[in-house]
């Protein structure tokens, strides 16, 4: 046998007289190991069912949340309040165009160009301010509508997206979020009230036919239904939400038009 090969083989064989040693390398506190970070659990994580409630800050939406708490949600469920905000707050709220006028510029073309540029900047800033105010108002009112969920200690989260097509975006978000059911009012969402034939609003009717999950349409009670409810629970009408929304709209419109 080759002496060199014999020497190599002997060097690889462990010496039976030496104890076996296991080397442990602890993680350095200054240099943590690149382990996969643990995701922060969301309020809806691990829920048995994820129930969506479409809200548009109307009385119907507030009642739909209250109805869901009283009649639909079961232990182990989690709720996602789904709101689709218009892409352009000016278009969505139908506030009209913004008319911001400056002092008349002189005959100098440079002065006129500067005035036009400043006018455009002011218009853009005004639009951005209206968008920010409307977003803040939307988040605040959505939190108010979620109060029955909070009082009942039902896990929930508020999901707000922007799109010009509310009906299609609702159906897309329902599928993307993996909702087991969607609850919504029979009217509202900017549509006219139901007719005498009892037909659904355009948004709820679209969702019934296009959502991938069951859609529960809650009929908003008429005034006589509330009065004749006897000893039943009082239905929250959420008139404060509608009144404050109208106030914000009028205030923003007056600022934009300079009235």
N, C-alpha and C positions, 0 to 999 in steps of 0.2 A: 504494500500500500504506500502511496505517495506520502512521505513524512509531512509535507506541507499541508496536504488535505487532512491528514490525521490531526494535525495541530489545530486546524480550523474547527473540525468537528468537536474536539475536546473543549475548545473555548466556548462553544455554544451550549454545551451540556451543563446544567446547574450543578453546583457542588452540593452533595447531600449533607455536608456538615454545616452549611450556612443556612440560617433561617430565611424563609421567604418574606419578602418585604412588599407591602402594598403602599403605593404612593398616592396621597390624596391632595388635590390642588384646590384649596378653597378659593371662592370668588373674592376678588379684591374689592373693598368698599369704594376705592377710588376709580376702579375700572370694572364696572358691573358687566357680567356676561351678557352677550347679545341674545338673550332669551326673547321669545315672542311676547310682546306686551299684552297684558290682560285688559280686555276691553271693559270700559265702565258700563255696568248693566243699566239699561234704560227702564223706565217705569213699566213698559209693556213686555219686558223680557221674561220668558218663561210662562206667559199667560196661557191659560187653557184655550181661550178664544180671544181674538182681537176684533172688537166691535168698533166700527167707524160711525161717527155722527157728523153729517154734513151741516155746517153752520154758516150762516151769512149775516149774523148779528141782528136778525129780525126776531119778532115775537115768536114766529113759528119755530125758529131754531132753538130758542130758549125753552120752549115747551117740549120740543123733541128730546132735548137732553133730560129734562125732568121726567118725561114719560119713559125714557130708556132706563133711568135709575129705578123707577117704581115698578116697571112691568117686564123688562127684557133682560137686564144684566143679571148674571148669576155669579156666585162666588167663584173666584178663579179667573174671571174675565178681566180684561183691560180695555180701556177706551181710548180711541184716537179721535180728537176733534179735528176734522178736516175742513179747512177754509181755503177757497180759491179767491185770491185778490186780483182785481183787474190789472193788466200789464201797465196801463196808463191810468193813473188815478183821475186825471182830467176826463178821459174817455169813459171810464167806469162809473164815475159819479155824475157824469153829464153836467159838469159845471160850466161848460162853454169855453170859449177861447179867452186867453189872457191878453188884456190890452194895457200895455204899459207905455205911457207917452213921456217924452222928455221935452225940455225946452227947445224951441225952434233953433235949429243950427243956422249959422251965418251962411254967407254966400261962398265961403271958402270950401272947396270940395274936401279938403282934408278934415275940416271940422264936421262935415256931413258924414264922412266915412267913420270918424271916431264916434260920432253920435250913434250911428247904426250898430257899430261894434258893441258899444256900451249897452245899447238897448237889447241886443241879443244876449249879452252876458246876464243882464238883469232878468230877462225872461227865463233863461235857463236856471238861474239861481232860484227864482220863484217856483218854477216847476219842481225842482229838486226839494225845496222846502215843503211844498204841498205833499209830495210823495212821502217824505220822512214823517210829516205830521199824521198822514193817513195810516202809515204802517204802524206808528206808535199807538194810534187810536184803535186800530184793528186788534193788535196784540192785547191791549188793555181790556177791550170789550169781550174778546174771546176768553180771557181769564175770568171775567165776571160770569159769562154763560156757563163756565165749568164749575161754578160754586157748588151745585148739587152733587157733583162727583167728589169734590173735596170733602164736603160735609159727610158723605156716605163712606169716605175712606176707600174709594175705588181708584185703583191706579190708572192714570191717564197721562196723555201728553197732547200738546197742541201742535198741529202740523199745518203750516201756512205756506202756500205756494202761489206763484203769480202766473197768470195765463189770460189770454184774451178770450178763450173758449172755455167757459166754466163747465159746461156739460161734459165735454170730451175729457177735460183734465181730471174731473172727479173720477171718471171711470178708469183712467190711466193710473191715478194714484191708488185707487182701491186695489188694482191688480199688483202694482209695484210694492205696496205695503203688506200684501198678503192678508187682507181683511177677510174675516169669516162672514160678516154681514155689514150692511150699511143702513143706517137709520136716518131719515130726513123728513122734513115737513112736506105737506101736500101742496103748499104754495110758498111764496117768498122767493128768494134768490133773484129779486128784481123783476119777477114776473107779475102779471095782474092776478087778482084774486080769482078763486075758482068760480066757474059759472054755475048756473042752476043744475046743469047736467051732472055735476059732481066730478068732472074731469080733473085730471092731475095737472099741475103746472108743467111748463115745458121742460124744466130741468129734471124734476122727479120722474116725469114720464120717460125722458131719454135714459135716465139711469136704470129704470126698471127693465128696459129693453136691451141695454148694452153692458151693464156691469156683470162681472164674472161671478159675483157672489149674490146671495139673496138680498133684496132691497125691501126694507120695511118702511112704508110711507105712513106717517102719523098725521091723522086729521086734526087740524087745529080746531078746538071747540068754539062754537059760536057763543055769544054773550048769554043766550038763553040756556045753553048747556051748562055754563058755569053757575048761573043763578039757580037752576033746578037740580044742582048736584046734591042738595040736602046736606047731610052731615059729612060729606066727603071732604078730602083734603082740598085746600085752596090752590087753584092753578096759578102759578106765577106768570103774569102777563108780560113782564119785562118791558114795560112801557118806557122805563128809564133809558134802556138801551137805544130804542128808536128815537127818543127825544134828543139824547146826547149826540147821536149820529147826525140828526138833522141840524143840530146846533153847530157841530164842527163843519159840516158841509157849507152852511150859510156863512159862517165866519171866514172860511177859506175863500169862498167866492167873493166876499166883500173885499178881502185883502188883495185878491188877484185883480179885481176890476178897479180898485182904488176908490170904491164908494164908501 
